[in-house]
Amino acid sequence: MGLTSILVKDGGFGTQMTVHVGDAVDGDPLWSARFNATKPAAIINTHLDFLQNGADIILTNTYQTSVEGYMEYMELNEEQSVELIKNTVRLAHIAKEKYLSECCQAGLNITEGFPMIIASIGPYGAHLHDGSEYTGSYADYLSAKDITDWHRVRIDACLDAGIDALAIETIPCQMEAEALVDMLCEDYADVKFWISFQCKDEKTLAHGEVFAEAALSVWDLLKNRNAQKNCLAIGANCVHPKFVTPLLQSVNAHKKPDEKIPLVVYPNSGEIYDVDKGWLGKEHCVPLADYVPEWAHLGAKIIGGCCRTYARDIRLIKEAVQDYNKCEDWN
């Protein structure tokens, strides 16, 4: 499933959801995942916000879902927790059907197969609620099997509910990415996915590995398993936008066009989080849409937003992508 034109991913789900539920998302150990049970209409409406503003891809609100989290913080049993994850995927389907109905009534044509529903598969550290998703420290004491066994339950639930692909995202360590790729190649040979790393600067993963080396290692691993066709892209998310260009350059800058690795990128807005004061620096942020041409030139095939990006930001990215795609078609 090679991508030709650039696709637009949605923005920060928890960020946009505050439009519908207020600031109750922040500080909850389940983050936005609690609302899958308590306010399903808000989940549907958040998906709709992104679709109505041009997203080609919406991610299910499963980033921080886990059986362990739901059992501990919502007092569900294992079966109920798995069912809630499945139902969360169904909420994305409801939003898609509502959007397609709106488009039909408006006489708009939507390309078959779109919008895509892709399951958000956040890192092992996300469910720990201790910040380790931004350090990858668990890679120092857990085995690859420990991590893949934990991921498998959510992946199976999402696949059972019906998705187009998996977004293996915000992965802070090379070991977790490689373990998941091995598992997918071995046990999920027909499943499409992307791998997106969390980086602490313009060249390094949160856990300390070099981004380019990790990305190329995953790409070579896929090649050796004859599975590159299943990988939509490799890239980075939940990073400062100023880091993105050097990260992408480190992978693709010196490659010929037909040799470039397909990349995915969806950074944060550029605001900085302060524990006492919250998000700071909004007035200094460069719109993500302004970066689209340079990221696309470096091989980005999927571009969207992460923390602190709203539906309006996705609208601007969509317009920039449409302009870029038209230029490419013209050339």
Phi, psi and omega in degrees: 000074178285146180259130178262284175291155179286138179253151181255121174272160179292185182256208181286111186297312179297327178294308182294329182294338178297338175299329185258336184234000182080203186268015183293351181291316188294137175089347179283132179299339175265354182051224184288348184294336178297325185287347174301329179264321190269331182218065183300329179297325179293326177296312180299314183293328177293315175303315181299321178306313182290319180297317181291344178254016167106006180292131173274339184228131169242140178263135177297153182276059184242010183308313185249018177279144174197153176299317181298317181295316181291325178292321184282317190257349177234001176058037173269158172271179185298315181297317179295323180294315178298319180295324178294321176297316178299317181293331177297321175295321180297328178296323176295322178295320178299316179298317179299315180295321177297317180296314180297324177295318177299317180296319179297316180295330180272358180075023180268139178265129178246133179301135181302137181093354180241156353293152178276142173253115183241133184281126175284118178243091181287170185288163177307320185294340184298320184284346180284338179054042180229013179085359185288348173293343178254010175230330184069021185300334181294340178294344181277346182226352177258150175275163176301322180293321176305316184288315182291325177299321179293316181293327189302322183299313181290319179300314179299319180297316180295318179296320179298327182278345175099104178221165179270335182189176176247137171256096176280101196232160178057037182279120188270352186218147183296322182301317181295318179297313182293322179297318180292320178297316177302314180297316181297317180296323184282316191245350183224057191297340182256004185268130175276153182197166163231159178242123182231124184268155171260125184241145181267348177202198188279002178213355191234137173294162180304326182277348176117347179289157177283127184304311183300320180293321179294315180297315180291327177297316178297317181297318178292323177299317178295320179298316180294333179265007182054044186234012179300332180297336181276345186267113179292323183185165172231141181185216185217148175212169181056043178236163175291136183301335180291342178276342192295309183303310177298327177297313180293321178300322183296339180262316192241354190302325186254016179262148173293156183308319183279357179254354183293139175286134176295131186244151174235138179213131173211090183280174171286177183291336188111351175289156181247136182268128175247129185303322183272325187253353181084209183280131183233155172092015182303324184290345182257002184284135172275130179305135181302329180301332181294336182273349190307311182301317182288324178291320178297319180299330180274001174109009178291123179254343178225124182228134178202206182228162177236228187302137177069020172249132185254176178302325180295329176292323179292324176301317179292320176297318179301315180297320179293321179293318178300318178297317181293316179299321179296318178298319179294319178297320181294321180287000000 
